[in-house]
Amino acid sequence: MSKAGGSSADVEKESRKRPVSLRLGYLRLAFSATVFASRHLRPGEQDFCMNSIRALIVDDSSVMRKIVERSLRQAGIDLKQAVEAGNGAEALAALTENPVDIILCDINMPIMDGLEFVKQLSGVANAKGIPVVMITTEGSEAHVVQAISAGARGYIRKPFTADQVRDQIIPILAGKS
Amino acid sequence: MTSSTGTKPASGGAKDWAPVLEQATQEVFELMLNSKLIRTGSAQVNSPHLTAMVGLAGQLCGLLSIRCDKKAAALMASKMLGLTEEAAGNEVFDAFGEVGNMVAGNFKNKIAGLGDSCMLSVPTVVTGFRL
C-alpha cells in the first residue's frame, strides 16, 4: 500500500516540477521535485481492520498530528475518534476526559516530552494498559531502548508510510505484540 | 527504509555526507509527499520563498536549511495533508518546518554514531525575498 513514486505517465500528467535547494554547512544540494497525483486506496484495501478505535495523537506539530491521523485511516484502521495533544502535559490532561484505545506520541516536544509522558502514564487511571507507539525523527537505538523501557510498545521513525503504521499498529491493537 | 548507511562522522567528513543527505531528503519527499526528487545543478528559487532551518548540536554542529518558493511549499503541505493547496494554506509553515525536521532527523540517523550524540532544534521557518 502507498508505495512511493509513480509511472512516467503520472509525471507527465501531474507535471508539477518545483526547484528545492538544501544547505548543510558548505554542502549545497539542488533538486527538482516532481509531485505525483495522490494515490487512492483500491476498493477493499481499506476494509481489513477490526472494530473502530479511538486514538490519542501527541505531537507539537499540528500538521504531523493530521498526517498521523491520515496515515491511520490509510492503514485501514477504522478511526472513531482522534484526540489531539500538543505535548505530554496536554496529553495527560486529555486522557482524563477521553478514554482511548491507543496512543501515538512524538518524543521531542516542549513542556513535556514523549518519554516523560510515557513514564507518567502509569499514574493515569484511564491509561492503564493502553498501548503507546512512538512516532519520531529520533531513530537512534538509544532512543528506541529508552522509549521501550519507559513503557512504549512500538516505535515508528519519521518519515514513515501507511504500511509501516499498519505493520506496527495492527498487531498491537490485536493484542499480538 | 534503511535506518543507517553506516557512514561514520569522522570518516572523511562533509564530503562523504552529500550522498547521505541526498538520500535522506529523497526518502522524506517520497514517503511523506509522494514526490520524486531529482538532483540538479542548481535550483533557481523564485521570490518570495520559504526557508526552513533546523539546528544540529552535539557531535555534529550546524544548520540545515531547505528553501523553495511559496507555491512549492503550499504544494508540499497539500501533499502531506491530503488537502487542496488552498485548504492547506494555514499549515504551510508548519508543514515545511516538518519537512526540514524530517530531513535533518533522517540524515543524522543515517550517520553511524550521530543518532545519540546529535540533537536537533525545533524547526524555524522564515519567509521573504532574497533570503
Interface residues (C-beta under 8 A of the other chain):
Chain A: A4 G5 G6 V11 R16 R18 P19 V20 S21 L22 R23 L24 G25 Y26 L27 L29 A30 F31 S32 A33 T34 V35 F36 S38 R39 D60 S61 S62 V63 M64 K66 I67 R70 N108 P110 T136 T137 E138 G139 S140 E141 A142 H143 R157 K158 P159 F160 T161
Chain B: M1 S3 A14 W17 A18 L21 E22 T25 E27 V28 F29 E30 L31 M32 L33 N34 S35 K36 L37 I38 R39 T40 G41 S42 A43 Q44 V45 G62 L63 L64 S65 I66 R67 C68 D69 K71 A72 L75 A77 K79 M80 L81 G82 E91 D94 A95 G97 E98 N101 M102 V103 A104 G105 N106 F107 N109 G115 D116 L120 V122
